[in-house]
Amino acid sequence: MKIEEVGENIVKLNENEAKSLLMIIYTVIDAAIYGNDMEGKYKEILLELINIYGNLPKK
C-alpha cells in the first residue's frame, strides 16, 4: 500500500475509528518500549504498524 493511500484513508476516519486506531498504535508502541526480549523486535513492530494502516477500511 502506498503512503498516499494510507493518508487518504486516515483522513476519512470518523472520531471513534481514529481513537481506536490511536489506541492500537499506542499499545504496539508501548509493547515495543516496555516489552521483554525486544532484541530484533523493532522491525517486526514497525511492520505491524504498517499492516494496521494497510488494513484501514476504505471509504
C-alpha positions in Angstrom: 0.0 0.0 0.0 1.3 3.4 -0.9 1.7 6.0 1.8 -0.6 8.4 -0.1 -3.4 5.8 0.1 -2.8 5.4 3.8 -3.0 9.2 4.3 -6.3 9.3 2.3 -7.8 6.5 4.5 -6.7 8.2 7.7 -8.4 11.4 6.7 -11.6 9.6 6.1 -11.8 8.0 9.6 -14.5 9.2 12.0 -13.7 10.2 15.5 -14.4 6.8 17.0 -12.3 5.0 14.4 -9.5 7.4 14.8 -9.5 6.9 18.6 -9.5 3.2 18.2 -6.6 3.3 15.7 -4.7 5.6 18.1 -5.2 3.2 21.0 -3.9 0.3 18.8 -0.8 2.2 17.8 -0.2 3.2 21.4 -0.4 -0.4 22.5 2.0 -1.5 19.9 4.5 1.2 20.8 4.1 0.5 24.5 4.9 -3.1 23.8 8.0 -2.1 21.8 9.3 0.2 24.6 8.4 -1.8 27.7 8.2 -5.4 26.4 10.7 -8.0 27.3 13.2 -9.5 24.9 13.0 -6.7 22.4 16.2 -7.6 20.6 15.4 -7.7 16.9 11.7 -6.9 17.5 11.7 -3.3 16.3 11.4 -4.2 12.6 8.6 -6.6 13.4 6.7 -4.0 15.3 7.2 -1.4 12.6 5.8 -3.9 10.1 2.9 -4.5 12.4 2.1 -0.8 12.4 2.3 -0.6 8.6 -0.1 -3.5 8.4 -2.5 -1.7 10.8 -2.5 1.2 8.4 -2.8 -1.1 5.4 -6.0 -2.6 6.9 -7.8 0.6 7.4 -11.3 0.5 5.9 -11.6 2.1 2.5 -14.4 4.6 2.4 
